[in-house]
Amino acid sequence: MQNLQDCIDELKQSLPQDAVLLNEPMSKHTTFKIGGPADCFVMPSTVEEAVSVIKIIRKYDVPFTMLGNGSNLLVMDKGIRGIVVNLNERFAKITQDGTTIHAQCGALMADVSKFAGACGLTGIEFAVGIPGSIGGCIFMNAGAYDGEIKNVVKSVTTVNKNGEVVHYMNEQAQFGYRHSAFQDNGDLILEVELELSFGDKEAIQAKMADLTARREAKQPLELPSAGSTFKRPPGYFAGTLIDQTGLKGLTVGGAQVSKKHAGFVVNIGGATAQDVLDLIAEVQKRVYEKHGVKLYPEVKMIGEQ
């Protein structure tokens, strides 16, 4: 505990006062609106600050958790011990250089897609409805409709556990289905380069409008969630299996299988992480009993239950 306090003291000295928060409720920083307090919540706004934060954390050897927009995430009810490093709206610059888009990791994926579209660049339209930051999308190799982020990534810049800035080319990021090397090596994603191509601006805008309309029609965007709850099982769609099992509307506490799209667990009010865990377990059990298919959560779970 003393190491943690010493670490927090030094972080306070090296960052602006409003960039270091204590006992910060994680429910304020996740799209699920669920989660207990983080011991210390840190918000660097430059690469230099991010590197400094990692070096300080390393110096005191305290645990840390990386957080972007807080989508695709379930934080446990007792919260997160150690330091949460949040790279969100303070770290969200997007620029263009020809067919290359440079984006800091806190930039929302929707904003990156719209920025590219406004520049007449095609290849990232599929991501206009992904509700996370580009850092989170890289971390998970997020995808939607006809694309995955791995298909347009040129390079990723990170800071590793030793506070060293590292550059990864696409093939070094080891992208797989909802997986990247950054899930294994603990690097903090800082910036991303996307390689796109010029296209017809009207066609790009029309495609993004169509995908947005389809998403709004099918997904329960009016309620807090972590996005799609389960990974797609080979040969099936998780939402279809759950629907066919008759589980739409199944509720545990404040957590519910969406009545609009069975692939989503939503927070209908006051849901706890335990509610969500219990509901996920019940869905897994019933789907397996009826279809013989095992469902695995796509949502990342962190913290102390």
C-alpha positions as CSV (number, residue, x, y, z in Angstrom):
1,M,0.0,0.0,0.0
2,Q,2.9,2.4,0.7
3,N,4.2,1.8,-2.8
4,L,0.8,2.7,-4.2
5,Q,0.6,5.9,-2.1
6,D,4.2,6.9,-3.1
7,C,3.3,6.3,-6.7
8,I,0.1,8.4,-6.4
9,D,2.1,11.2,-4.8
10,E,4.6,11.3,-7.6
11,L,1.9,11.2,-10.3
12,K,0.2,14.2,-8.6
13,Q,3.5,16.1,-8.8
14,S,4.1,15.3,-12.5
15,L,0.6,15.8,-13.9
16,P,-2.0,18.6,-13.8
17,Q,-4.2,18.5,-10.6
18,D,-7.3,17.5,-12.5
19,A,-5.6,14.6,-14.2
20,V,-5.2,12.4,-11.1
21,L,-8.4,11.3,-9.4
22,L,-8.7,9.1,-6.3
23,N,-11.4,6.4,-5.6
24,E,-13.0,7.3,-9.0
25,P,-16.2,5.3,-9.8
26,M,-15.6,3.2,-12.9
27,S,-19.3,3.4,-13.6
28,K,-18.6,6.9,-14.9
29,H,-16.1,5.7,-17.4
30,T,-17.6,2.6,-19.0
31,T,-20.4,2.4,-21.6
32,F,-22.1,-0.3,-19.3
33,K,-22.3,2.3,-16.5
34,I,-21.1,-0.4,-14.1
35,G,-18.1,-0.8,-11.9
36,G,-16.7,0.0,-8.5
37,P,-13.9,2.6,-7.7
38,A,-10.4,2.7,-9.1
39,D,-7.8,3.4,-6.4
40,C,-6.2,6.0,-8.7
41,F,-7.5,7.2,-12.1
42,V,-4.9,9.0,-14.3
43,M,-5.6,11.0,-17.5
44,P,-2.4,11.9,-19.4
45,S,-2.9,14.2,-22.4
46,T,0.4,13.9,-24.3
47,V,2.8,11.1,-25.4
48,E,5.3,12.6,-23.0
49,E,2.9,12.5,-20.1
50,A,1.9,8.9,-20.9
51,V,5.5,7.8,-21.0
52,S,6.1,9.6,-17.7
53,V,3.1,7.9,-16.1
54,I,4.3,4.4,-17.1
55,K,7.8,5.1,-15.9
56,I,6.5,6.3,-12.5
57,I,4.2,3.2,-12.2
58,R,7.1,1.0,-13.1
59,K,9.4,2.7,-10.6
60,Y,7.0,1.8,-7.7
61,D,6.0,-1.6,-9.2
62,V,2.2,-1.1,-8.8
63,P,-0.4,-2.7,-10.9
64,F,-2.0,-0.7,-13.7
65,T,-4.9,-1.0,-16.1
66,M,-5.3,0.7,-19.5
67,L,-8.6,2.2,-20.3
68,G,-9.9,3.9,-23.5
69,N,-13.5,4.7,-24.0
70,G,-14.7,2.0,-21.6
71,S,-16.7,0.0,-24.2
72,N,-16.5,-3.8,-24.5
73,L,-15.7,-3.8,-20.8
74,L,-17.2,-5.0,-17.5
75,V,-15.6,-3.6,-14.4
76,M,-16.3,-5.7,-11.2
77,D,-18.2,-4.3,-8.3
78,K,-15.2,-3.8,-6.0
79,G,-13.4,-1.8,-8.6
80,I,-9.8,-1.8,-9.7
81,R,-6.7,-1.9,-7.5
82,G,-3.7,0.2,-8.4
83,I,-3.6,2.8,-11.2
84,V,-6.1,3.1,-14.1
85,V,-4.4,5.0,-17.1
86,N,-7.2,6.5,-19.1
87,L,-6.4,7.7,-22.7
88,N,-9.7,9.2,-23.8
89,E,-10.9,12.6,-25.0
90,R,-7.7,14.3,-23.8
91,F,-5.7,12.1,-26.2
92,A,-7.8,12.1,-29.3
93,K,-6.1,14.1,-32.1
94,I,-6.8,12.9,-35.7
95,T,-4.8,14.1,-38.7
96,Q,-4.4,13.2,-42.4
97,D,-1.3,12.8,-44.6
98,G,-2.3,11.7,-48.1
99,T,-4.0,8.3,-47.7
100,T,-2.7,7.9,-44.2
101,I,-4.7,8.8,-41.1
102,H,-2.9,9.4,-37.8
103,A,-5.0,9.0,-34.7
104,Q,-4.2,9.2,-31.1
105,C,-5.6,6.2,-29.2
106,G,-8.4,8.1,-27.4
107,A,-10.1,9.2,-30.6
108,L,-13.5,7.6,-31.0
109,M,-13.7,5.1,-33.8
110,A,-16.8,6.8,-35.2
111,D,-14.9,10.1,-35.3
112,V,-12.0,8.5,-37.1
113,S,-14.4,7.0,-39.7
114,K,-16.2,10.3,-40.2
115,F,-12.9,12.2,-40.5
116,A,-11.6,9.8,-43.1
117,G,-14.9,10.1,-45.0
118,A,-14.7,13.9,-45.0
119,C,-11.2,13.5,-46.5
120,G,-12.5,11.3,-49.2
121,L,-10.7,8.2,-47.9
122,T,-12.3,4.8,-48.0
123,G,-11.7,1.5,-46.1
124,I,-12.8,2.4,-42.6
125,E,-16.5,3.0,-43.2
126,F,-17.4,-0.3,-41.4
127,A,-16.2,1.2,-38.1
128,V,-18.5,4.2,-38.0
129,G,-20.8,2.4,-35.6
130,I,-18.2,0.8,-33.3
131,P,-18.7,2.5,-29.9
132,G,-15.1,2.5,-28.7
133,S,-11.9,4.4,-29.1
134,I,-9.4,3.4,-31.8
135,G,-7.0,2.3,-29.1
136,G,-9.6,-0.2,-27.8
137,C,-10.4,-1.3,-31.3
138,I,-6.7,-2.0,-32.0
139,F,-6.5,-3.9,-28.6
140,M,-9.5,-6.1,-29.5
141,N,-9.0,-6.1,-33.3
142,A,-12.6,-4.9,-33.5
143,G,-14.8,-5.4,-36.5
144,A,-18.3,-4.8,-37.8
145,Y,-20.2,-5.7,-40.9
146,D,-17.6,-6.2,-43.7
147,G,-14.4,-5.2,-42.0
148,E,-11.9,-5.6,-39.2
149,I,-9.5,-2.9,-38.0
150,K,-6.5,-5.1,-38.8
151,N,-7.2,-4.7,-42.5
152,V,-6.4,-0.9,-42.5
153,V,-3.7,-0.6,-39.8
154,K,-0.3,0.5,-41.0
155,S,1.4,0.8,-37.7
156,V,0.8,1.1,-33.9
157,T,2.9,3.2,-31.5
158,T,2.9,2.1,-27.9
159,V,4.8,2.6,-24.6
160,N,5.9,-0.7,-23.0
161,K,6.1,-1.6,-19.4
162,N,9.6,-0.1,-19.2
163,G,8.4,3.3,-20.4
164,E,10.0,2.8,-23.8
165,V,8.2,4.0,-27.0
166,V,7.8,1.0,-29.4
167,H,6.6,1.0,-33.0
168,Y,4.8,-2.0,-34.4
169,M,4.1,-2.6,-38.1
170,N,0.8,-4.4,-38.9
171,E,2.2,-7.9,-39.1
172,Q,4.0,-7.4,-35.7
173,A,0.7,-6.7,-34.0
174,Q,-0.4,-10.4,-34.3
175,F,-4.0,-9.6,-35.1
176,G,-6.5,-12.4,-34.8
177,Y,-10.2,-12.7,-34.1
178,R,-10.8,-10.1,-31.4
179,H,-7.1,-10.4,-30.4
180,S,-3.9,-8.5,-30.8
181,A,-0.3,-8.7,-29.3
182,F,-1.2,-5.9,-26.9
183,Q,-3.5,-8.2,-24.9
184,D,-0.4,-10.3,-24.2
185,N,2.5,-7.8,-23.8
186,G,0.8,-5.2,-21.7
187,D,1.9,-2.3,-23.9
188,L,-0.1,0.9,-23.7
189,I,-1.4,1.9,-27.2
190,L,-0.6,5.6,-27.9
191,E,-1.1,6.3,-31.6
192,V,-2.3,4.5,-34.7
193,E,-1.5,4.9,-38.4
194,L,-4.2,3.7,-40.8
195,E,-3.5,3.2,-44.5
196,L,-6.6,3.9,-46.6
197,S,-7.3,4.8,-50.3
198,F,-9.0,7.7,-52.0
199,G,-12.6,7.0,-53.1
200,D,-15.8,8.7,-54.1
201,K,-16.8,11.0,-51.2
202,E,-20.5,10.7,-51.8
203,A,-20.3,6.9,-52.0
204,I,-18.3,6.8,-48.7
205,Q,-20.8,9.0,-46.9
206,A,-23.7,7.0,-48.3
207,K,-22.2,3.7,-47.0
208,M,-21.6,5.2,-43.6
209,A,-25.1,6.5,-43.4
210,D,-26.5,3.1,-44.4
211,L,-24.4,1.3,-41.8
212,T,-25.4,3.8,-39.1
213,A,-29.1,3.4,-39.9
214,R,-28.8,-0.4,-39.8
215,R,-27.0,-0.3,-36.5
216,E,-29.6,2.1,-35.0
217,A,-32.4,-0.1,-36.2
218,K,-31.0,-3.4,-34.8
219,Q,-29.0,-2.5,-31.7
220,P,-30.2,-1.3,-28.3
221,L,-28.3,2.0,-28.3
222,E,-30.8,3.6,-26.0
223,L,-29.6,1.5,-23.0
224,P,-26.1,1.2,-21.5
225,S,-24.2,-1.9,-22.6
226,A,-20.7,-3.1,-23.4
227,G,-21.6,-3.8,-27.1
228,S,-21.9,-7.4,-28.3
229,T,-21.7,-9.6,-25.3
230,F,-20.6,-12.9,-26.8
231,K,-18.0,-13.9,-29.4
232,R,-19.4,-15.4,-32.6
233,P,-19.3,-19.2,-32.3
234,P,-18.0,-20.9,-35.5
235,G,-20.9,-21.5,-37.9
236,Y,-23.4,-19.6,-35.8
237,F,-24.5,-16.2,-34.7
238,A,-24.6,-15.7,-30.9
239,G,-27.6,-13.4,-31.0
240,T,-29.6,-15.9,-33.2
241,L,-28.9,-18.8,-30.8
242,I,-29.9,-16.8,-27.8
243,D,-33.1,-15.6,-29.5
244,Q,-33.9,-19.2,-30.6
245,T,-33.5,-20.3,-27.0
246,G,-36.2,-17.8,-26.0
247,L,-34.0,-15.6,-23.9
248,K,-34.8,-12.1,-25.1
249,G,-35.8,-10.1,-22.1
250,L,-34.3,-12.6,-19.5
251,T,-33.4,-10.4,-16.5
252,V,-31.2,-10.8,-13.5
253,G,-31.3,-7.7,-11.2
254,G,-30.7,-4.7,-13.4
255,A,-29.1,-6.7,-16.3
256,Q,-31.2,-7.9,-19.2
257,V,-30.8,-9.8,-22.5
258,S,-31.9,-7.0,-24.8
259,K,-35.4,-7.3,-26.2
260,K,-34.2,-5.6,-29.4
261,H,-31.1,-7.7,-30.1
262,A,-30.4,-10.9,-28.1
263,G,-26.7,-10.6,-28.6
264,F,-26.6,-7.7,-26.2
265,V,-26.8,-7.6,-22.4
266,V,-28.1,-4.2,-21.3
267,N,-28.2,-2.3,-18.1
268,I,-31.9,-1.4,-17.5
269,G,-31.1,0.4,-14.3
270,G,-28.8,-0.2,-11.4
271,A,-27.2,-3.3,-12.7
272,T,-24.2,-4.7,-10.9
273,A,-21.3,-6.6,-12.4
274,Q,-22.6,-9.7,-10.5
275,D,-26.0,-9.3,-12.2
276,V,-24.3,-9.3,-15.6
277,L,-22.1,-12.3,-14.7
278,D,-25.1,-14.3,-13.4
279,L,-27.1,-13.5,-16.6
280,I,-24.2,-14.4,-18.9
281,A,-23.8,-17.8,-17.0
282,E,-27.5,-18.5,-17.4
283,V,-27.5,-17.7,-21.1
284,Q,-24.5,-19.9,-21.6
285,K,-26.1,-22.7,-19.7
286,R,-29.4,-22.6,-21.6
287,V,-28.0,-22.1,-25.1
288,Y,-25.7,-25.1,-24.5
289,E,-28.6,-27.2,-23.2
290,K,-30.7,-26.5,-26.3
291,H,-28.1,-26.2,-29.1
292,G,-25.0,-27.9,-27.8
293,V,-23.0,-24.7,-28.6
294,K,-20.7,-23.0,-26.0
295,L,-20.8,-19.2,-25.9
296,Y,-17.8,-17.3,-24.8
297,P,-17.9,-13.7,-23.6
298,E,-16.5,-11.1,-25.9
299,V,-16.7,-8.5,-23.2
300,K,-13.5,-8.1,-21.2
301,M,-13.9,-8.4,-17.5
302,I,-11.5,-6.6,-15.1
303,G,-11.3,-5.7,-11.4
304,E,-12.2,-7.4,-8.1
305,Q,-15.6,-9.0,-7.7
